[in-house]
């Protein structure tokens, strides 16, 4: 909701139906018109026999409630937007490596990609080269973690 008063359009994709209901209720009560929310829950079944948490192709999550589920549709939902559509992308949900993979082409040149908890190195493991080449890393002043 922070971004709805600061951006022309806010698009979110949520995997948790309870959280999505909270957001939807706030949007309705505050008459927010620039939020486009999507609910895409995890699909049953792992995509690989032993999902690797860092591998963006596996669309998995180490969260214990996510065991036996995949987030392929959730992570790839951004694919419907044209390349370089977004000025700002915040990745803060399940299967972050998969979300990053699908987000990178959708981010405008000089746009911002913020990955919550990026101190968990496996989130960025598959993207080290592209991040080093095309992105500037900034430290969060509060706790000196990479954002």
N, C-alpha and C positions, 0 to 999 in steps of 0.2 A: 504494500500500500504506500510505502515511502515514495516509490517512483511515480505513482499516478499523478502526484501534484508537481512533478518535475520533468515529465516527458509527454510527448504528444501521443504516444501509444505504448502500452505495456502489455506484453504477451507472456503468459506464464503457462507452464505445463507442470501439473501436479500428479503425483502417483498415489497420494493418500486422500481417500474420499472424505474423511473427517475434516482434514485441513482445507480441502477444496470447498467444503460446505461453509466453513468459517469465513474464508475469503469471499465467497459468493454472497454471504449474508452481509458482510461489511460493505461490499461494493453496492449492494442494493440499498442498504440503509443510508449510505452517504451519497447516493445518486452519482456514482463514479461511472463515467461513460467511455473512458479510454482504456479500460482493462478488458483484455480478451483472455479468459481463462480456459484451460483445457484440462480435463481429467483423463489420464491414461494410466490405468492400474497395471501392475506387473502381470505377465502372462505365465501360466503354469508351465513348468518344465525348464530345465537347464538347456542351453543351446549346445553345450559341450559336456562330455562325461565328467570332467573335473574342471569346472570353471576357474579361470585365473582372474583374480580381482583386478589386476593391472591391465589386462588385455582388453582393449576397447571392442574387439570383435565378439567377446563373450557376453557382453551386456549383463553382467552379473553384479551382485552386491554381497559384501561380507556380513551385512546385517542379518541376524539370525532369523528374523521373520521373512527374509527374502530367500532362504534356502529352498531350492526346488522351483524357483521362479526366475524369469528373465525380464529385462527391461528394454528389449530391442525396439518395440513400437514406441515406447516412452522416449527413449534416447534419440530415435530417428524422426520424431515428430517435427523437428525444426527443418527437416529436409524440404518441406512444402514451401518454404520461403525461398526467394531468389538469393543467389550468392551476394554477399556484401549488403544485406538488408539491414542488419542491426548495428547501432552505434555502441551498444553495451549489452553484454551477455553475462549473466550471473549463473554459475553452475553450483547448485546447492541442493542436491537430492540424491537419489540412488544412481548407481552405475556411472559415477562421474567420469571415468575414462571414456566410456561410450558417448556420454553427453558432450565431452570436450571434442571428440573426434567429429561428431556431426555439427558442432557449433563453429568450428574454425572457418569453414568456407562461408559461413553466413555473416561473419563479422566484417564490418567495413574496415578499410585501411585506416589506421590510426584510431580504431575503436578500442574498447576496453573489454577484456575477458577477465572476470573475477571468478576464481575457483575457491570456494569456501573450504577451509582446512587443507590448503595446498601444502602444508608442512608434512602431510602424509605423502611421502615421495612417490608411492605407487600410482597416485592419481595422474602424475605428469610423466611417468617413466617412458611411455611410448612417444612422447611429444618433445623430448629434450632438444632435438635438433631444430625443429621448427620454432620452438619457443625461444631458443637462444638466438636464432637468426632474425625472427620477425617481431619479437616482443621485448618490452622493457619490464623488468621485474621491479616491483615496488614493495617496500616493507610496510607492514601495518604498524603504526606508531604505538599502539596499545601493548602489543606483546612481541613485536619484532619477528613475527612469522611472515612468510611470503603470502601475499594475497594475489 
